Amino acid sequence: MQRFNGKRVLVTGSGRGIGAAIARRFALEGARVYLTARSQEELSTKSDELRSLTAEVRFAALDLTETDAAAKLAGDVKQFWGGLDILVTNAGAASQGSFLELKDEDWAAGFGLKLFANLRVIKNTWPMLQAAKGHLIMIGGGTARTPESNLSLVSAVNGGIAALSKSIAEQGLQDCVQVNLVQPGTIQTSRRKKLMEKLAAQEGIDYAEYLLDSTRRLKISRLGEPGDVAELVVFLATEESRWIHGTIIDVDGGQNKGV
């Protein structure tokens, strides 16, 4: 399928993990893809891979916590492509730990990247999305619904993103920009693996055993993969999904048991 042939897609935090999987999924269907993250090396490697799948891949190594980075990114997209059809805001990770462990600077950094930096990207690209009647898919996290004590900052940031997505979606109704939020559950990214290795060591069991215990404890059939998230994101960027607006959708294999 080539549903996105020629479409202009920007994915923040796309050097690895969920963001990279999303970018790859769009590339598979012919989209022009713009990658951005902090690591020049990761972006270069990923762009080389994607160029075998689609006609155009661009990237910019940027620290989106810098206040002028979002404007630069949007300006480059405008210069190269003349506009933007799809924006996926995935950039950001926050320090792991309980609220007793984390320092004030951890909280500032966590909100600074995952919430404020992505918000600046949305603001700076919004006129292009409005002109294209485009799509915005925000990536949050399942801890917005079910906070975890060892992920206190992550939970707080994700809760803020969830509320923010609703207000942006209201503006989207006025400006013909489709807006939705995807909340991944326990996904096997490199950051999640580090956390699980740490927790396994604390419990005195090996990593493989901890993975099995995790699926039993969460009452799911398996842990998620970045590609699981990418499949939903791609669907939410299609015209067939237009009537889905302002929603918060969990991709967690049934991890969230709440209504």
Secondary structure, DSSP 4 states (H G I P E B T S, - for coil): --TTTT-EEEEES-SSHHHHHHHHHHHHTT-EEEEEES-HHHHHHHHHHHTTTSS-EEEEE--TTSTTHHHHHHHHHHHHHSS-SEEEE-------B-TTT--HHHHHHHHIIIIIIHHHHHHHHHHHHHHHT-EEEEE--GGGTS--TTBHHHHHHHHHHHHHHHHHHHHHHHHT-EEEEEEE-SB--HHHHHHHHHHHHHHT--HHHHHHHHHHHHT-SS-B-HHHHHHHHHHHTSGGGTT--S-EEEESTT-----
